[in-house]
Amino acid sequence: MFRHRIARMLFVGERVLPLRYNRDEGDTKWPVAFDSNVRSEERMFWVSEMPLPALAVDERGMVKAASRRLLEVLHLNREQVVGNPLEAFLVLPPKVQAAIRQLEMYPCPSPVEGVLRPFGSDPVTVDVQLMRDGGSGSWSLLVTVPGEESRDRVRKYADRIVARSSRGVVILRESTVAGMNPAACGLLGLDREEVYGKHATDLFVRMEESEGLQEVRNRVAQGQTFRGLSISRKQGRRPVIIHVDGEVLEDSSDLLLTLTDMTQVYLLEMQVRETDRLAMIGQLAAGIAHEIRNPLTSIRGFLQVMRHTLNERGDMKSQGYAEIMLREIDRINDLLGEFLMMSKPSGLKKKLIQLDQVIRELLPIVENEGLLHNIEVRFLLQKIPCPLIEADGELLKQVILNLCKNGIEAMGEGGVLTIRLSGLSESGFLSLEVEDQGPGIHPRAKEKIFDPFYTTKENGTGLGLPVCKRIIQDLRGEIRVLSGERGAIFQVLIPYHKV
């Protein structure tokens, strides 16, 4: 039954073309017409690929496209038909021929009788269905030749196109799932057997609750046409965003749902928003960082002189105040440095380096930091030759050091910080993991830790991880965070150089 219904639709690019049939299914003359609201090049492609005898003509009555089946019936090739007058191959009633040439709207619900002129054979009386393209003035004609198994050809053609379409298609009959194509199963995260013949609400069992989902349920329950509603679900760590349109088919009460995958558009929008935030911070940093640093440098210089003088006088209390002010000035300088890092363009000084060597150069610094907090630092290297990566070594050190310091600070006193390096041969990435044994990251915090200025530390700036993420993205890599009830793992994926 789904095949019968789905045969009423064809896909051209991203457009759905509904086919219309005669009410009398037993009539061998069943006319077919299709929605003319498509671009000219799409119409030409559709006509050329039709499994039935079909052709398209312009406002001058010249043939613009012809199907392979029509060429077979005419015993001619495409070059002998396209570009020539229609009447050389198909004779129509005078009033119809005049309507085509004079751009008049001819009523199309019923077919007209015409005479097909095959090369080297006797003329054949055929039924012709016409459809006017209101946008360009051209016409499309579908020819029914006696003896042609037209119905099966169209249905098989429609089934094949719909099954291969990247857009999801679901047919609901009286709120029951009457059919769905593989793309719809993939988008909804369902097997066809799970929902076929069941109530429409079973389609959305894996969707996340939202206003859009509730609106889709309401419209489906009421059997109403709707446009532009969005629903989503989780697939692992990434979201799947689906754009849903619903349309009541004009010759029945069936509801056609079309599902479009908008995940990449959503991710791109999120990336643009993040880039805009970083650009705003960059503009702010570029405008004020140097102006702030100049007076800070002078203040720091005078404080150092004052501290030396206080030390000579033995005024330990005032000297302690000076030490506090110097530390706070250094903290402001560090913050400005992170501001400037976010404002700098992505012109990295890339060269081929070995990531394991970069980590080994940093290990003494990380181990010394760990000793201060009674934390053991372990470096685990997969026993394979470490491939080269194209990166800026100094910026990579900044990323690794930042992740290690975050892990040490999260554990407080005692624990093990593990640094793992392995190659993911199938994906072409090196995987660097920094794992701590701290309290983990709350799910709400995990969604925000890469946002500028978001921090859970008492004295944090909220810029360390956003800077790390930007550096890794500039290297065409990715940074992920995994966290359970205890401990957190930051995973950095960097593409390696393939020889």
N, C-alpha and C positions, 0 to 999 in steps of 0.2 A: 504493500500500500504506500509505503514511503517513496518507492521508486516512481510510482504513478504521480505522486504529488511533486516530487523533486524534479520530475521531467518538465515541470512548468517553469523551471528557472534555469538560466544559463549565466555563467560568470564571464565577464570581459574585464580583465584587469581587476580593479577593486569594485566594479559595479555589478549589481544583480539585474539580470534581464528576465522579467517574468514572461512566460509563454502563455498564450490563451488558446483554448481549444473550443471546437464546436460542442454544444451540449450533447449532441447525438454521437456517442463514442463509437457506434457501429458504422458511421458514415465514412466511406473510404476517401471522401473529399475533404476530410477534416482540415479546415484552414488554420494556419498558424500566423500569429502576428506578434511582434515583440516591441518592448518599450523603446521609443525612439530617442529617449533622453540620454544619448551617449555621444561622445566625440566622433567626428567623421572617421578618423583613423581606426578607432575601435570598431565602428560599424563595418568598415572595409575588411578588417581582420576577421570579424565574426562571420561575415558572409563568405569569405574565402574558405573558412574552416568548417562550414556547415556540411553535414553528411547528406544533406538533401540538395536537389537542384535549386540553386539560389543565385541571385545576382543583384547588384546595386547600380543605379543609374543617377546621373546628375540632372540638373534642371534643363539641360539641353537634350536629354534623352540619350546621352552617351554612356556606355557601360563602363563603370569604374571598378568593379570587382565581380568575380564569378567563382562559384564553388567548384571543387574538383569533380563532384558528381555531375554538375551541369555540363562541364566540359566533356565528360565521358559520353553523356547523352547526345551532345552536339557533334561528337567526333572531331573536335577541334582542340587546339592548345590555347593557353591563356593569352598569348600575344595576338592570336587571331580573333579573340573576342573582346578583350579589354581595350577601350579606346575607340570602339566602333559603335555605330548607331544600334539602338535596341531592336528596331524593326527588322534588322538583318537576320536576327535569330529568333525573335518572338513577336508575333503580331497580336496586338490587343484591340479591343473594341475602340472605335474612333473617339468616343467621348473620354475613355480612359487615357488613350494616347494624348489627347489634347490637354487633359488635366495635368499630365506629367510635364508637358512642354510649357504650359502656361502657368505653372506653379499654383494650380487650383487645388483645394482640399477635396479629394475624392473620398467618399465614405468607404471604409475598409472592413467592416465586420464580416462581409460575405465575400467569397472568392469570385473572380470573374473568369470567363472562359477565354482562352487564348490559343494560338497556334504556334507550336514550336517547330523550328526549321532545322533539323539535324543535317549536317553536310553528307551528301551522298545517300540520304534516305528520304522516305516519304514524310511529309509534315505530320505532326502528332497533335491532337487536340488535348489541351492540358487545362488544369485549374490553376489560377494564379492568385495568390494573396499579396496585397500591396500594403505598404506602410510608409507614410510620408514622414520625413525627417524635418520637423518644423524649424530647426535651427538653420540648416543650410539649403533647404529647398530640394534636397535629393530624395530618391525613393529607394526602398528595398523591396524585392519581389521574391516570393517563395513559390516554386513551381511544383505542382503535384502531377507526376507522370503516371498514367494508368499502369498498374502492376508493381509500382514501387512500394517496398515495405517501409513506408515513411515513419510510421509510428514507432516501430522498434528502433530504427536508426536514431531518431531524436532522443528517445529515452536513454539509450545506451550512451549517446554523446553527452547528454546532460548529466547522467550518473557519473561518467568518467571525469568531467570537469569539476563537478561539485566535490567528488571524493578527493581530488587532488588540490582543491583550493586551500589556501592558507587561512581563509576566513571560516569561522565556525558557523554551521547551519543547523538549526533545530526546528522541527515541525511539531507543533502542539495541536492536538485535536481533542476538543472538549477537556482542556487542562491536562491531557495525558500525552506523554512523550510518544509521538508516532514515528520519529526517525531523527537521526543526527549523524553528521559526517565525522571522520576521524579528527579533523581540526577542532571541532567542538568538544570531543572527548578529551583531547589533550589540554585545551584551555581550561576546562572545568575540572580536570584531574579525575575523570571518571572512565570506567569501562562501559561500553554501550549496553552490555547485558545488565549492568547495575540499575539502569534507569529506563530501559526500553519498556514501554507499556505501563509505566508507573506514573504517579502524579508529578506535575511540573515542579513542585517544591523540592523533589528529590534531586533536581538538577543542581541545586545550590548548597548542598550539604557541606561542601568543603570551602565555601566562601566565608570571608570574615564579615561579621555583622557590621552594617553601616547604613546610613540613610539611603544611599543608592540601592543597596540590596533590598531594603524594605520597599522602596518605590517600585523596583522591578517585580517583586512578588505581588504587590497590589495590582499593577497593570496587567500582569499575566493572569491573575485570578479574575479580573474583570474583562479579560479578552480585548484590551484596548491597544491601539497603535501608540507607540512612543519612540522617542529618539534621544540618543546621547546620554544614557545612564551608565554609570561606571560601578563595577564591582571588583573585588580583589580577593586573592588568597595567597597564602604563603607556600612557597616551594623551596624547602630547605631554608636557607638564610635570605633568599631574595623574594621580592613580591612578584605576583603576576597580576597585572592590571588589565581588565577586560572592559571594552566599550560595547554596550548592548543596545541594539535597535530591535523593535518589535513592530510587525506589520500584519494586519488582518488581511488575508488574501481575499480579493474582491469577489470571487465566485464561490466562496465557502466561508465557514466560520473558523477555519484553521488559522492559527497564529504562527507566523514565521519569525523566528529569532535569528539575527545575524550577530556573531560575536567577533570582535576585532581585537587582536593583541596589541595593547598600547603600552606594554612594559618598557620598551626601549625609549619611547617618547617620555614616559614618566621619569625614567632614570636620567635622561638627558636634561629634563627640566630641573631635577634635583641637583644635577651637576652645575647647571647654569646658575641656580640660586646660590650654591656654595661658592662658585667663582665670583659672583657679585659681592657676596659678603667679604671674601678675601680681597677683592679689588677695593672695596670701601676701606678696609683696614689698611691696605697698602697706600691708598691716597692720603689717609690720615697720617700714617707713619712718615711717608715721604715729605709731607708738609711741615711736621713739627719735630721730628726726631733730632735733626741736626741742631735746630734752635734750642732744644732742651739740653742736648749734650754739651753745648758750648759753656753755658753757665755752670753746669754740673762739674765740668772739668776744673773750672776755677775754684768752685767751692771745695772740691775734693783736695785740690792742691793746698789751699789754706788750712783745711782741717788736718792734713798730714803735718804741716808745720806746727800747728797748735798742739797736736798730740806729742810731737817731739819736745816742745817747750814744756808741756805739762809733765812729761816723763822726767825731764831734768829737774823740775821743781819738786818732784815726788808727789804731785797731786793725782793720786791714783783714781779717785772718784771722778774727777773731770776727764781724766784720760779714758775712763770707761765709757763716759758719754760720747766722747769723740769716736771711740771704736764703734759704738752703735750707729752713729751717723754715717760713718764710712761704709759700714755694711749695707745700710739702707740705700746709700748712693750707688753702691755696686749693684744692688738689686734693681734699682731703676735703670741702670745701664744695661743690665741683662734683659730687662723687659723691652727696652728700646731696640736692643739687638734682635730680639724676636720679631718686633714690629717690622724692622727693616728687612728681615729675612722673608717676610710675607709680601713685602712690597717689591722685592727684586724680581726682574724678569726671569723666565725659566731657561736662560742661557747657561746650562751646566757645562763644566769643563770635563766632558766625557772622555774616557780612555779605557782600554781593556785592562781590567784588574782582576785579581782573585779575591773573592769574598772571604775565604777562610783566612787569608793573610791579613785582611783588614781587621777581622775579629781578633786575631792573635796580637795585633799591635795595640788593640784596646783592652785586652784581658788584664794587664797589670793595673790599669786605672780602675776597672770594674772590681777586681779582686780586692784592691785596697779599700774601695768604698764598702765592699761587703764585710771586710774585717772590722770596720768601725761599728757594724751592727750585728756582729757574730753570725754572718751569713756566708754559707759556702757557695762558691760559684763553680759550675760545671760546664765545660764546653764539649759537646758531643758532635763529632764529625762523621758523616756516613763514609764508610770505607770504599770510596770510589774517587777517581781523579776529579777534583773540583773544577768545573768548566769556567772559562773566563766570562765576565760580564762587562758590559759597556756602561760605565757609571762614573760619577764624581766621587772619588774615594773619601774626601774630607766631609762632604755632605752625608755620605753613608755612615761615617763614624758618628756624626751628630745624631742620626736616627737611632743607631744601635745603642749609643750611650744614653740617650733619652729614655728608650724603652727599658734598659737595664736599671737606670736610676729609679724609674717609676716602680719597677718590680721590687727593688730593695726597700723603697719607702713604703710600699704597700704591706710588706711583711713586718716592718718595724724591727724587732729584735729576734734573731734566730730564724733558721729555715734554709732552704736550698733554692738558688736561682740557676735555672738550666737554660743554656743556649744550645740549640740544635740547628745543624745545617745539613740539608739533604737536597738531592736533585730529583725533580719530578720529570723524568724523561718523557713521559707521554705528553705533558703539556708544554714542555720547553721552558720551564721556570725552575729557578732555585728557590728553595723554601728555607727561610730563616725564622726560627721560633724562639721567643723569649718567654719562659714559663716561670711564674712565681708560686709561692705557697701562701699567699695572703688570703684575705677574706673574700676575694672574688669581686665581681662588679654587678651591681644591681641591674636587672633588665631595663629599668627606665633610664639609668645612667648610661648603659651600653649604647643606647640609640643616640646619645648626645656627646659622647666623649671626644668626637672629632669636630664638634662645633667650636668656633673661636670663643674664648672667654669662659667656656664651661669647665669647671674644675671642682673636684671633691676635696682638694687639699686646702688646709687653712691658709697657707701662704702661696698657693699656686696662681699662675697667671692665666691658665686655660689656653695657652698658645703652643705648648710643646707638641702635643699630638697633631693639631692641625698643620703645623710646620712639617712634621714627619710625613703626614699624608700627602702634602703637596710635593715634597721631594720625591717620594716613591712614585707618585703619579707622573711626575716629569720624566721618570725613568721607564715609563710604560708598564709599571708594576702595580701591585695592589697590597693594601695592608688590611688585615682582618683581626677581629678580636673574638676569642672564645672564652666563656666563663661559666663555671658551674657553681655549686654550693661553696667550694673552696678553691682558691687559686684562679689565675687568669693566664691565658696564652695569647700573646700578640704574634701573629704570623705575617711575615713580609714575603711576598712573591715577586721575584725579579727575573725578567727574561734573560737567559744566558746566551752567549755568543755561539752560534752554530758554525762549526768549521766546514 
